[in-house]
């Protein structure tokens, strides 16, 4: 996926005028690209639009207008947009006030190391961003990368059974990848050809 550049980011004043329309568009994109895996975890497959929204929002909230500071934000979020035949995703652990948060995060320690995209022909083990879990607990947010070979992209396109799954000792769930989600991910992967 092409990295975001300064040209992709509009000034805050311009963004304020288009923000509501852009936000609605991102909500629609995320509806297609969000998959719940069991009762507590969801994955949002990111793309240039979702990351651009994050950068624009960060610049807006933090009043970032200096080119070098905007570039720093771009550098952070571009790390979540993998190059080549790869898909970036954000794994989110849902927690509420009623939950025993420390206990749940302890039980789910290392969950990010047990995420897979499974098809008829192959299985991709997600690579997690380092440093977000310890033996004692995990973070409620993780960044993942699913890296494909060119052949796997073609096989994914042809595969009828596609699952996103977590096989962790305390959280073992899988769910069929909706066709609309698969089509959206394939559009990202095919752009790399």
Residue frames as qw, qx, qy, qz and C-alpha x, y, z in Angstrom:
[[0.000, 0.890, 0.457, 0.000, 0.00, 0.00, 0.00],
 [0.371, 0.581, -0.042, 0.723, 1.32, 3.43, -0.89],
 [0.368, -0.356, -0.495, 0.702, 2.35, 5.46, 2.16],
 [0.012, 0.930, 0.367, -0.032, 0.52, 8.66, 3.00],
 [0.502, 0.197, 0.006, 0.842, 2.32, 11.88, 2.07],
 [0.062, -0.359, -0.279, 0.888, 1.97, 15.53, 3.08],
 [0.235, 0.002, -0.456, -0.859, -0.11, 16.07, -0.06],
 [0.375, -0.361, -0.833, -0.185, -2.75, 13.69, 1.37],
 [0.306, -0.537, -0.582, 0.529, -3.24, 15.88, 4.44],
 [0.084, 0.737, 0.315, 0.592, -5.31, 19.04, 4.09],
 [0.075, 0.312, -0.385, 0.865, -4.98, 22.11, 6.33],
 [0.016, -0.287, -0.815, 0.503, -7.08, 22.05, 9.50],
 [0.331, 0.368, 0.138, -0.858, -9.42, 24.80, 8.22],
 [0.497, 0.217, -0.608, -0.580, -10.14, 22.82, 5.05],
 [0.278, -0.052, -0.954, 0.101, -10.54, 19.62, 7.03],
 [0.178, 0.258, 0.608, -0.729, -13.10, 21.23, 9.36],
 [0.498, 0.320, -0.133, -0.795, -15.28, 22.03, 6.34],
 [0.651, 0.209, -0.628, -0.370, -15.16, 18.47, 5.01],
 [0.090, -0.307, 0.864, -0.389, -14.82, 16.60, 8.32],
 [0.648, 0.085, 0.513, -0.557, -18.41, 15.41, 8.77],
 [0.808, 0.449, -0.179, -0.337, -18.65, 14.05, 5.23],
 [0.410, 0.515, -0.744, 0.114, -15.21, 12.40, 5.52],
 [0.298, -0.247, 0.781, -0.491, -16.09, 10.94, 8.93],
 [0.798, 0.202, 0.277, -0.496, -19.30, 9.39, 7.55],
 [0.719, 0.517, -0.438, -0.157, -17.31, 7.89, 4.68],
 [0.163, 0.446, -0.829, 0.294, -14.79, 6.36, 7.12],
 [0.572, -0.077, 0.611, -0.542, -17.62, 4.93, 9.25],
 [0.857, 0.358, -0.010, -0.369, -18.99, 3.24, 6.12],
 [0.534, 0.549, -0.641, 0.056, -15.54, 1.90, 5.22],
 [0.094, -0.366, 0.818, -0.433, -14.97, 0.56, 8.73],
 [0.778, 0.036, 0.329, -0.533, -18.38, -1.17, 8.75],
 [0.863, 0.409, -0.256, -0.150, -17.14, -3.27, 5.84],
 [0.535, 0.514, -0.592, 0.315, -13.65, -3.78, 7.26],
 [0.322, -0.433, 0.624, -0.565, -14.52, -4.57, 10.90],
 [0.729, -0.061, -0.651, -0.203, -14.93, -8.20, 11.93],
 [0.587, -0.549, 0.391, -0.448, -15.94, -9.40, 15.40],
 [0.583, 0.218, -0.779, 0.073, -14.03, -12.48, 16.52],
 [0.439, -0.311, -0.765, 0.354, -15.92, -13.93, 19.46],
 [0.256, -0.832, -0.493, -0.013, -17.61, -11.85, 22.17],
 [0.439, -0.796, -0.050, 0.415, -14.72, -9.58, 23.16],
 [0.388, -0.416, 0.435, 0.699, -12.34, -8.98, 20.24],
 [0.609, 0.743, 0.264, -0.086, -12.75, -7.27, 16.89],
 [0.543, -0.178, 0.396, 0.719, -10.34, -6.56, 14.07],
 [0.373, 0.863, 0.130, -0.314, -10.48, -3.51, 11.81],
 [0.724, 0.166, 0.352, 0.570, -8.56, -3.92, 8.56],
 [0.085, -0.783, -0.002, 0.616, -6.93, -0.56, 7.90],
 [0.634, 0.484, 0.368, 0.478, -6.25, 1.18, 4.59],
 [0.342, 0.192, 0.030, 0.919, -5.01, 4.55, 3.36],
 [0.270, -0.618, -0.305, -0.673, -8.39, 6.19, 4.00],
 [0.698, -0.638, -0.326, -0.001, -8.69, 5.00, 7.60],
 [0.675, -0.246, -0.126, 0.684, -5.11, 6.03, 8.35],
 [0.179, 0.399, 0.166, 0.884, -5.56, 9.40, 6.63],
 [0.457, -0.713, -0.335, -0.413, -8.58, 9.99, 8.86],
 [0.747, -0.511, -0.253, 0.342, -6.47, 9.20, 11.94],
 [0.511, 0.013, 0.011, 0.859, -3.77, 11.66, 10.88],
 [0.061, -0.551, -0.275, -0.786, -6.29, 14.39, 10.03],
 [0.596, -0.703, -0.340, -0.189, -8.03, 13.91, 13.38],
 [0.723, -0.364, -0.188, 0.556, -4.75, 13.96, 15.28],
 [0.331, 0.211, 0.099, 0.915, -3.69, 17.18, 13.56],
 [0.285, -0.642, -0.342, -0.625, -7.10, 18.70, 14.29],
 [0.696, -0.640, -0.323, 0.018, -7.20, 17.70, 17.96],
 [0.701, -0.390, -0.048, 0.595, -3.57, 18.58, 18.68],
 [0.180, 0.961, 0.021, -0.210, -3.60, 21.71, 16.46],
 [0.635, -0.276, 0.483, 0.536, -0.65, 20.37, 14.47],
 [0.494, 0.846, 0.121, -0.158, 0.16, 22.70, 11.58],
 [0.110, -0.768, 0.560, 0.290, 3.95, 22.64, 11.31],
 [0.753, 0.435, -0.421, -0.257, 5.12, 20.54, 8.35],
 [0.285, 0.397, -0.841, 0.232, 7.72, 18.62, 10.37],
 [0.386, -0.071, 0.719, -0.574, 5.14, 17.69, 13.05],
 [0.803, 0.310, 0.027, -0.509, 2.63, 16.60, 10.41],
 [0.598, 0.467, -0.647, -0.072, 5.39, 14.46, 8.90],
 [0.079, -0.289, 0.860, -0.414, 6.00, 12.86, 12.31],
 [0.666, 0.136, 0.462, -0.569, 2.32, 11.87, 12.47],
 [0.766, 0.465, -0.283, -0.341, 2.51, 10.51, 8.93],
 [0.310, 0.469, -0.818, 0.121, 5.56, 8.45, 9.84],
 [0.360, -0.121, 0.781, -0.495, 3.76, 6.90, 12.82],
 [0.733, 0.305, 0.351, -0.496, 0.63, 5.99, 10.87],
 [0.619, 0.559, -0.477, -0.278, 2.50, 4.89, 7.73],
 [0.036, -0.364, 0.915, -0.172, 4.11, 2.19, 9.87],
 [0.535, 0.168, 0.710, -0.426, 0.61, 0.70, 10.11],
 [0.723, 0.587, -0.006, -0.365, 0.23, 0.65, 6.31],
 [0.679, -0.294, 0.593, 0.318, 2.38, -2.27, 5.23],
 [0.291, 0.605, -0.481, -0.564, 4.06, -2.20, 1.84],
 [0.139, 0.211, -0.926, -0.281, 3.67, -4.91, -0.78],
 [0.590, -0.250, -0.649, -0.409, 1.19, -7.74, -0.56],
 [0.292, -0.157, -0.746, 0.578, 0.15, -7.09, 3.03],
 [0.340, -0.691, -0.397, -0.500, -2.81, -5.88, 5.04],
 [0.120, 0.197, -0.577, 0.783, -2.62, -3.92, 8.29],
 [0.511, -0.558, -0.570, -0.321, -5.21, -4.36, 11.01],
 [0.162, -0.432, 0.489, -0.740, -6.06, -3.04, 14.44],
 [0.520, -0.296, -0.801, 0.026, -7.12, -5.63, 17.03],
 [0.274, -0.462, 0.200, -0.819, -9.41, -4.20, 19.70],
 [0.321, -0.230, -0.878, 0.271, -10.31, -5.84, 23.01],
 [0.349, -0.602, -0.263, -0.669, -13.71, -4.63, 24.23],
 [0.356, -0.171, -0.706, 0.587, -13.80, -3.81, 27.94],
 [0.289, -0.724, -0.334, -0.530, -16.54, -2.23, 30.02],
 [0.212, -0.602, 0.418, -0.647, -16.70, -0.65, 33.46],
 [0.865, -0.300, 0.147, -0.374, -18.28, -3.85, 34.81],
 [0.889, 0.269, -0.337, 0.151, -15.39, -6.03, 33.60],
 [0.689, -0.633, 0.214, 0.281, -12.49, -7.05, 35.79],
 [0.506, 0.835, -0.215, -0.041, -10.12, -5.32, 33.36],
 [0.121, -0.700, 0.704, -0.022, -6.81, -6.35, 34.96],
 [0.661, -0.088, 0.739, -0.097, -7.89, -10.00, 35.05],
 [0.755, 0.590, 0.269, -0.101, -9.15, -10.02, 31.45],
 [0.363, 0.859, -0.361, -0.015, -6.00, -8.32, 30.15],
 [0.351, -0.534, 0.768, -0.050, -3.88, -10.81, 32.10],
 [0.756, 0.153, 0.628, -0.101, -5.79, -13.78, 30.68],
 [0.685, 0.705, 0.184, 0.002, -5.46, -12.42, 27.14],
 [0.244, -0.778, 0.467, 0.342, -1.72, -11.71, 27.41],
 [0.276, -0.290, 0.799, 0.448, -0.12, -12.62, 24.09],
 [0.603, 0.512, 0.559, -0.250, -3.44, -12.83, 22.23],
 [0.376, 0.813, -0.201, -0.397, -1.93, -10.81, 19.36],
 [0.064, -0.498, 0.833, 0.232, 0.49, -13.70, 18.68],
 [0.341, 0.136, 0.928, -0.060, -2.40, -16.09, 17.97],
 [0.498, 0.614, 0.196, -0.580, -4.30, -14.37, 15.13],
 [0.378, -0.064, 0.798, 0.465, -4.66, -16.08, 11.75],
 [0.585, 0.439, -0.126, -0.670, -6.24, -15.54, 8.36],
 [0.452, -0.078, 0.885, 0.083, -7.23, -19.01, 7.15],
 [0.574, 0.410, -0.267, -0.657, -8.33, -19.96, 3.63],
 [0.969, 0.162, 0.043, -0.183, -8.92, -23.14, 1.63],
 [0.809, 0.469, -0.233, 0.266, -5.25, -23.21, 0.60],
 [0.495, 0.295, -0.426, 0.698, -3.13, -21.47, 3.24],
 [0.496, -0.783, -0.352, 0.126, -2.99, -19.90, 6.68],
 [0.340, 0.604, -0.202, 0.692, -1.31, -16.56, 7.45],
 [0.563, -0.523, -0.450, 0.454, -0.10, -15.90, 10.97],
 [0.036, 0.957, 0.097, 0.271, -0.48, -12.19, 11.76],
 [0.585, 0.107, -0.321, 0.737, 2.67, -10.39, 12.80],
 [0.323, -0.872, -0.365, 0.038, 2.05, -8.17, 15.80],
 [0.147, 0.811, -0.258, 0.504, 3.71, -4.90, 16.69],
 [0.645, -0.040, -0.611, 0.457, 6.19, -5.65, 19.45],
 [0.200, 0.106, -0.449, 0.865, 6.01, -4.38, 23.00],
 [0.458, -0.330, -0.131, -0.815, 2.25, -4.27, 23.57],
 [0.874, -0.357, -0.237, -0.230, 2.06, -7.34, 25.84],
 [0.029, -0.548, 0.765, -0.336, 3.92, -8.65, 28.84],
 [0.337, -0.086, -0.936, 0.061, 3.50, -11.92, 30.70],
 [0.017, 0.276, 0.663, -0.696, 1.32, -10.05, 33.21],
 [0.378, 0.669, 0.446, -0.459, -1.06, -8.31, 30.81],
 [0.438, 0.320, 0.550, 0.635, -1.80, -7.20, 27.30],
 [0.092, 0.197, -0.032, -0.976, -2.85, -3.91, 25.76],
 [0.506, 0.494, 0.586, -0.396, -6.47, -3.42, 24.69],
 [0.570, 0.779, -0.055, -0.254, -5.23, -2.34, 21.22],
 [0.633, -0.295, 0.579, 0.421, -2.77, -4.18, 18.96],
 [0.457, 0.701, -0.275, -0.474, -1.51, -3.53, 15.44],
 [0.770, -0.025, 0.627, 0.113, -1.19, -6.55, 13.14],
 [0.326, 0.585, -0.491, -0.557, 0.16, -7.24, 9.67],
 [0.846, 0.170, 0.502, -0.054, -0.96, -10.10, 7.43],
 [0.052, 0.641, -0.565, -0.517, 1.71, -10.63, 4.75],
 [0.868, 0.351, 0.311, -0.165, 0.82, -12.51, 1.56],
 [0.395, -0.207, 0.642, 0.624, 2.87, -13.86, -1.31],
 [0.346, 0.272, -0.368, -0.819, 1.71, -12.98, -4.83],
 [0.343, -0.073, -0.900, -0.261, 0.47, -16.57, -5.20],
 [0.099, -0.361, -0.800, 0.469, -1.49, -16.33, -1.94],
 [0.259, 0.339, 0.077, -0.901, -3.26, -13.18, -3.16],
 [0.459, 0.123, -0.627, -0.617, -4.56, -15.17, -6.15],
 [0.336, -0.171, -0.922, 0.090, -5.50, -18.12, -3.93],
 [0.049, 0.327, 0.554, -0.764, -7.30, -15.77, -1.53],
 [0.384, 0.246, -0.215, -0.864, -9.29, -14.36, -4.46],
 [0.545, 0.051, -0.727, -0.414, -10.32, -17.88, -5.48],
 [0.152, -0.034, -0.898, 0.412, -10.91, -19.26, -1.97],
 [0.435, -0.502, -0.514, -0.543, -14.52, -19.89, -0.95],
 [0.699, -0.628, -0.338, 0.062, -13.84, -20.39, 2.78],
 [0.356, 0.482, -0.310, 0.738, -11.97, -17.59, 4.51],
 [0.621, -0.680, -0.387, 0.046, -11.78, -17.24, 8.26],
 [0.104, 0.656, -0.428, 0.613, -10.23, -14.80, 10.68],
 [0.834, -0.389, -0.390, -0.026, -9.38, -16.69, 13.85],
 [0.132, -0.705, 0.548, -0.430, -7.74, -16.40, 17.23],
 [0.888, -0.120, -0.443, 0.022, -6.31, -19.60, 18.72],
 [0.010, 0.569, -0.540, 0.620, -5.22, -18.48, 22.19],
 [0.289, -0.085, -0.910, 0.286, -5.41, -20.72, 25.30],
 [0.049, 0.409, 0.631, -0.658, -8.02, -18.38, 26.87],
 [0.431, 0.607, 0.100, -0.659, -9.72, -17.15, 23.70],
 [0.270, -0.078, 0.855, 0.437, -10.33, -19.56, 20.82],
 [0.485, 0.639, 0.430, -0.414, -12.74, -18.20, 18.22],
 [0.240, -0.076, 0.616, 0.747, -13.01, -17.98, 14.48],
 [0.439, 0.634, 0.397, -0.498, -15.48, -16.35, 12.14],
 [0.602, 0.441, 0.512, 0.425, -16.06, -16.47, 8.41],
 [0.168, -0.317, 0.142, 0.923, -14.73, -13.40, 6.65],
 [0.483, 0.665, 0.419, -0.386, -17.74, -11.69, 5.03],
 [0.655, 0.417, 0.437, 0.454, -17.56, -11.55, 1.24],
 [0.142, 0.958, 0.112, 0.221, -17.80, -7.76, 1.26],
 [0.467, -0.806, 0.326, 0.159, -14.78, -7.62, 3.61],
 [0.754, -0.058, 0.512, 0.408, -12.84, -10.06, 1.45],
 [0.502, 0.706, 0.338, 0.367, -13.58, -7.94, -1.64],
 [0.099, -0.989, 0.076, -0.078, -12.37, -4.80, 0.12],
 [0.614, -0.593, 0.455, 0.256, -9.13, -6.50, 1.23],
 [0.732, 0.235, 0.497, 0.402, -8.54, -7.90, -2.25],
 [0.312, 0.913, 0.151, 0.215, -8.91, -4.41, -3.71],
 [0.314, -0.887, 0.330, 0.079, -6.04, -3.31, -1.44],
 [0.708, -0.296, 0.577, 0.281, -3.89, -6.32, -2.31],
 [0.673, 0.509, 0.445, 0.301, -4.52, -6.08, -6.06],
 [0.119, 0.992, -0.049, -0.008, -3.41, -2.41, -6.08],
 [0.488, -0.675, 0.493, 0.251, 0.07, -3.76, -5.30],
 [0.811, 0.235, 0.468, 0.262, 0.32, -5.60, -8.63]]
